[in-house]
Amino acid sequence: MHHETSLAIWIAFVAFILVVLLLDLGIFHKKSHTVGFKESIIWSGVWIALAMVFNVIILYWRGQEDFMLFLTGYVIEKSLSVDNLFVFLLIFGYFKIPNQYQHKVLFYGILGALVMRAFFIWAGIAILAKFTWVIYFFGAFLVFSGLKMLMPQGEEHDLEKSWVITWTKKIFPTSPHFHEDKFFVKTGGKWMITPLFITLIFVEFSDLVFAIDSIPAIIGITSDPFLVFTSNVFAILGLRSLYFALKGFADMFHYLKYGLALILMFIGAKMLIMHWYHMPVAVTMGVIFTILFTSVMVSIVSNRKKIQGH
């Protein structure tokens, strides 16, 4: 059972997000510059605070259960997106993107991600409403995804051989050089895309891959479209700042991946048994927070031991 959300509230929320994004790019990050650690920590705090203020509004508007559902959804999406950040690190490293241009790529990447996520959420919930058995498919898929994350990973793929790059270069004339922070450039009367635009396409594609895991995961918590979409949006909005804050600590969260794998498997199992047992929101929340906290603490302790061992 979930609340109906009026069209006016949907429009107001989307308008608020657009205003925030315009302020972000048009005023606070108008000039391309290297985002430092301090700036990224402050902005991460701002985005998290915004999400928490919104959640307090949900508490007074819709009650305690929806407050807990939003918080759980937000924490899951935020945690899964940390994995995404390490992929961004790999992409930017591979394309040798200068630090001062990374924010712009991430900004437009996240704008595209919001549109994609909105479509995935709408499609996922619409399919579930029509074919309730799909919940078992989602559940099995999450258990499988979690198991796959627990398996030892092979070597990183060579991005140059990726079909995303191959097809982009085939379809669009490509400039071999950066042209400041431009995505397109006119050379000899001919429009070309720059390496920065290819990077953006790659960032979008990586988010598409991550959405395939994260959307079923949050639908496993709640099928209320408004809660699913808003928790996703707030988690994604803080991604850029989080990326710049975590860049220096890429190895620090070594065990987080295993925690995320267990969370995906847990939500998958919850979906598979929901016909026979409906798990209380507080229990779901407790299990997820415990797994997350433990994996982060184990990462920090093992990292400390490594440092002391050197």
KOLTOR-524000 format. One record per residue: residue in one letter; x negated, y, z negated of N, C-alpha, C, CB in turn. Coordinates in steps of 0.05 Angstrom, whole numbers, plus 5000, padded with zeros to 4 digits. Glycine has a CB too. Example, Ala and Ser with C-alpha at 12.3 -4.5 7.8 and 13.67 -1.06 7.14 Angstrom:
residues 2
a473648864844475449104844473649344844477449114819s474349554858472749794857474250014843471849884886
end
This chain:
residues 310
m498349765000500050005000498250255000502050004975h498550425021497050675020498750915027494650655037h497851145019499351395023499451465053498151625007e501551585061501651705088500351975087504651715099t498652035106497352295106498452455129494252265108s499452695123500752855144498652955164502253095132l499653015188497953115210496553375202499553155236a497953535187496753795178494253745161498853965162i494353545144491953485127489653385144492753275105w490253215163488253115182486953345197489452915203i488553525207487553755223485853935204489853925235a486853985180485354155161482654025154486954195135f482553765151479953625144478053655167480453335137v478953595192477253605215476253895219478753505241a477954085216477254375219475054445198479654555215f475354345173473454405152470654285160474354285125i470654045170468153915178466854065201468653615186l468354155220467254305243466054575233469454365264v467454705215466354955204463754915190468455085184v463654695173461154635159458854575178461654385140l459454425199457454355219456454605234458454145239l458354785241457555025255455855205238460155185264l456555225212454855375193452055255191456155385165d452054985190449454845188447654905211449954545186l448654865236446954905259446655195267447954745283g448955345265448955625275447655825257451755715280i447555765230446355965212443955845197448456045191f444355615184442155515167439855385182443255315147h440455275206438355145222438355255250438654835221k438655515253438855635279436155595295439455935277k433955635281431355605294430255335288429355825285s429055205309427854935304425454965286426954805331h425454825264423154835246422854565232423555065225t420554515221420054265206421454285179416954215202v423254085174424754085149422953955128427453915152g422354115107420554015086422053845065419254255072f420553725047421753545027423653695009419453415010k422853934999424454094981427154164994422954354972e426954265019429454345033431254105037428654475061s430153875044431753645049433153545024430053415061i431753565001432853474975435153664968430653484953i434853924972436954114965439454064983435954414970w438954025009441253965027442553695021440253975056s440953495014442153235006444053274982439953034999g443053444963444753504939447253644947443153674920v447053834966449453984975451553794987448654204996w450653615005452553435018453753234998451053275040i452153134979453252954959455253104941450952824941a454553354933456453514917459053564931455053784909l458953624957461353664973463153414973460653735003a461853184976463352924976464752884949461552694983m463252954927464352914900466653104894462152944879v466353354904468553554901471053444915467753834912f470653354940472853244955474153004941471853154984n472452844928473552604914475152694889471252424905v474352914876475953014853478653104863474353254839i478753234887481253314899483053064904480753464927i481752844914483252594918484352494892481452384931l482852514870483652424844486252564835481452464823y486352824838488752984829491052954849488053274826w490352904874492452894895493652614897491252974922r491952404896492852134901492551944878491452024924g491152014857490851844834488251694833493151644834q487951544810485351424803484551204823485551304776e486451044832485650814850484450914876488050644856d485651124888484551234913481851374908486551424926f481651494884479051624876476851404876479351754848m477451174865475450954863474950834891476450734844l477050814907476750704934474950884951479450664948f475351144950473751334965470851314956474751624961l470451314929467651304918466251044927467751324887t467650824925466450564933465750574963468350324927g467650664979467150685008464850865015469650785023y464751095001462551285005459851164999463051544989v459751034976457150914967456250694986457450794938i458150524996457450315015456350435041459950135021e457850635051457050755077454350895074459150955086k453951035051451451175046449150975044451651345019s449550755031447450545027446850415054448350335007l448850355069448350225096446950425114451050135108s447450685111446250875129443250915122447651145126v442350835098439550855091437950665110438950765061d439150435116437950245136437650375163439549995138n439650535170439750675196437450875197442450815200l436751005174434751205173431951095181434551335146f431450845173428950725180428750675210428550465165v431050625223431050595252430450865265433850485262f431551085254430951355264427951405263432551575248l426751325240423951365236422351225258423151245208l423150975265421850825286422150965313423050535287i424651055319425251195344423551445347428251255347f423651615326422151875328419151815330422752045303g418151615316415351545318414551455345414651325297y416351285357415751175384415651395405417850965391f417651575404417851795424416052035418420751885427k414652015394412852235386414352495385410352245404i416652495372418252745371417052935350421252675364p416253175358415153365339417153415316414453635353n416153445292417853475268419953695271416153545245q419253915284421054145285423554095302419654395294y423353885320425653825338427353605327424553755366q426453465306427953225297430653305286426353085275h430853535273433453615261435653645283433253875245k434853765306436753805327437753545338435553975350v435953355342436753095353438652955333434252915357l438052965307439752835287442452985285438352845260f442453245288444953395287446953295308444453695290y445953295333447753215355448252915354446453285383g446352765344446752475341448952415321444152335331i449052575300451052535279453852635289450352685253l453852845305456352945317457552725335455853195334g455852595351456752375368457752135351454552285387a456252085329456951865311459651905298454751835288l460352155291462952215279465252145298463152505271v464852215324466952155344467151855348466252295371m464851715350464851425353466151285330461951325357r465451375305466551245281469551285280465151365255a470451525287473351585287474851385305473951875296f473651335329474851145348474850865336473351155375f472550775325472350505314474350465291469450455304i474550665274476350645251479250615261476050885232w479950795279482750785290483250515303483051015311a481350425320481750165334481849935314479450115354g480049935294479949715274482449695258477549755255i483449925249485949925232488349855249486350205219a488449955274490649895292490749595298490450065319i488449475303488349185309489249035284485449105317l488349115261489048975236492048995231487649095212a493249225237496149255232497749075250497049555237k496749025275498148855294497548565290497448945323f495048505285494148225282492748185255492248135306t494348115234493148105207490947895205495348045187w491047695222489047475220486147585226489747255239v486047815239483347935247481747985222483748195263i483048025198481648065173479647835168483648105150y480447585175478747355171476347365190480347085175f476847465214474647495233472647695222475747575261f473647935213471948135201470348025178473648385192g471747875160470447755137468247575144472547605120a468747385163466747195172464347345185467946995192f465047555200462947715214461047845193464147925232l462247955171460648085151458847885136462448225130v459947645130458347435117456047355135460147175111f456547325161454447265180452347485182455747215208s453347735183451447965184449647975160452948235186g450847915136449247915111447147695111451047885087l447947455120446047235122443747305141447446975131k444447435164442447505184440447705172443847625209m441447895155439648085143437747955123441348305128l438647735111436947595092434647435105438547405075m435047375131433047215145430547385151434247105172p428147255152425747415159426047535187423247235157q425347785189425647925215423147875232426148225211g423547865258421247835276419848105279422147735304e418048115298416548365303418448575315414148325322e417948825310419549035322419449015353418549315313h421749075365421849065394420349305406424849065404d419349265430418049485444420349655456416049385466l420649905447422850065456422750125486422950325441e420350135497420050195526421549985543417150205534k421649735533422949525549426049515544421749255542s426949695527429849695520431449775544430349885497w433749635548435549695571436749975569437749485573v436950075544438050345540436250555555438250425510i433650525551431750715564431550655594428850685551t431450405601431250335630433550445646431150025633w435950415636438350505650438550815650440850395638t437750935627437851225626436051355647437051325597k433651235649431651345668432551285697428951215663k434051065701435051005728437251205736436050715730i438951265717441251435724440551725726443451395702f438851825707438152105707435252155714438652225679p434752365731431952445736430752535709431752675757t428352435702427252485675424652635676426852225660s424452845660421952995657420152835638422453285647p417552815645415752665627414952825602413252585642h415453095602414553265581416853385564412753485592f416153465540418053615523418153905534417253615493h420554025533420854305539422154445515422654355566e420454495495421354595469423454405459422354895471d425754525449427854345438430154305458428954455412k429554335484431654305504432154015511430954465530f434753945516435453675525435353655555438353605515f435953885569435953895599434154115608438853925610v432854075631431054285641431354295672428154235633k431054535684431254555713428454595724433154805721t427554405740424854415751425154395782422954195740g424054595795424154595825427054575835422554375836g428854725822431654725831433154465824431854775860k431954295809433254035803433453995772431653795815w435853925763436253875734435153605726439253895727m433753605703432553355693433153335663429453345698i433153085653433453055624430653035612435152795617t430353125587427753125574427452875556427253385558p425052815547424752585528426452615503421752555520l427052875496428752935472431552825476428853235466f432552845501435252745507435352435507436252845535i433152305517433052015516433051925487430451915531t431652075470431552005441434352025429429652195426l435852235437438652275428440352035435439852535439i440151945460441651715470441051475452441151655500f438451435446437651215430438751225401434551195428v438751475390439851515363442851445363439451805354e444351535384447151465387447651165389448351615412f445951035405446250755409445750595383444250655431s443650695367443050555342445450585323440450665330d446750825323449050855306451450685314449951155305l451650645340453750465350453450185339453750465381v450950095339450249825329450849815299447249755334f450150025284450650025255453650045248449150255242a455150185265458050215261459449935262459350405281i458349755278459549495281459549345254458049325302d457549395237457449275210459049445190454549255200s458649705191459649875169462649915170458250135170i463849925194466749965195468349735183467650015224p467749475191469149255178468549255147468248985190a466149335139465449335110467349515095462549415106i467849755106469549945091472449875093469050235101i473249755116476049665119476549435099476649565149g474449295092474649085071475249195044472148915071i474649455040475249585014478049705014473049805008t478649855036481349975039482050005068481450255025s484549965074485450005103486850275106487249775112d486650445086487750715088486050885107488050855060p487150955131485451095152484151345141487151165176f485651495124484551755114482151705096486751905099l482351515078480151455060477751335075481051255038v478351165095476151035110474651255126477350825130f476151435139474951635156473451845139477051775173t474651945118473352155102470852055088475352275081s470951815077468551705063466251665084469151445048n467051575108465051545130463851815137466351415154v465552015141464652275149462652395129467052465153f463452385103461652505083459052355081463052505056a459052085085456551935084454752005107457251625084i455952045131454452105155453352395154456152065180l454952575144454152865143451552905128456353035131g451152745107448652785091446252625102449152705063l446752495125444552315136442052465143445652175160r442352705156440052845166438252925142440853105181s439453045122437953135099436552895085439653285078l438152675083437052435071434752325086439352215068y434852345113432652245130430052395123433352285160f430252665122427752815116426752775088428353115121a428652715069427852665041426552395039430352685023l427552195053426551925050424251855068428851735056k423652035087421551985107418951895094421052235124g418352025071415751965058415951715040414952195040f418351615037418751385019419751135034420551454996a419151115059420250895076419750615063419050905103d417450585050416950315039417950275011413850265039m418950484999419650474970422150304965420150754960f423950284985426450144981426449864994428850304991h424249724990423749475004426049264999421149354995y427149254975429149054968432049154972428748974939l432349404980435049504985436449345007434949804993k434849265027435949115050437348865040433749045070y436048725020437248475010439748534993435148334992g439748764979442148844965444448894984441549094948l443849035006445949095026446948835039444849285048a445148645043446048395055448048255036443548205059l447448255010449248134990451948274989447948124962i451848544991454348704991456048625015453749004991l454848615039456348535063457548265059454548545088m456048075048457047805044459347795024454747615035f459047965003461047974982463748084993460048154958i463548315009465948425021467148235040465348695034g465448095056466447895075467947675060464147775091a466847575038468147365023470747465011466247265000k470747715002473247834991475447845012472648124980m474747905037476647915059477747635065475448035084l475947435063476647155070478647035050474146985072i478447125024480147005004482547184996478546944979m482847415010484847615001487747505003484547865017h488247315020490947195022491647054996491147005046w489646934983490046774958489446934933488346524959y487547124935486747274911486147564918484347144897h487647754907487148034912485348144889489748194913m482848204897480948294877481448584868478048274888p481648634841482148904832479949094841482348914801v480649344846478749544856476349574837480149824860a476949574811474849614791472749394792476049624762v473649144797471848914799470048944824473448644800t471349004847469849044872467749264868471849134895m468549484856466749714852464449624834468249944840g465049484812463049394793460949214806464349244770v461849024822460048844835458148994855461548614851i459349174871457849324891455749494877459649494909f456549644857454649824843452449674829456250004823t453149434818451149274804449049174824452449034789i449949074847448048974867446249204877449648844892l447449434882445949664892443849754872447749894898f444749784847442949884825440649684821444549914799t441249424821439249224817437149224839440448944815s438049244865436149234888434449484888437749214914v435549714880433949964879431849944856435750214875m432749844833430949824810428649624815432449734785v429349394828427349184834425249304854428648934846s426349464874424549594893422549784879426149754914i423649954861421950144846419850004829423750334829v420749794814418849654797416649514813420349434780s417449374835415349234851413549434865416749054872n414549664872412949874884410849984864414650104894r411750014839410050114818407749904813411650154792k408549654813406549444808404449434830407949164806k405449484855403649494878401649714875405249524904i402649954867400950194864398850134842402650444856q399750014819397849954797395849744805399449864773g396649564823394849344831392549444849396449134846h392949684861390849784879388749924864392049974899
end
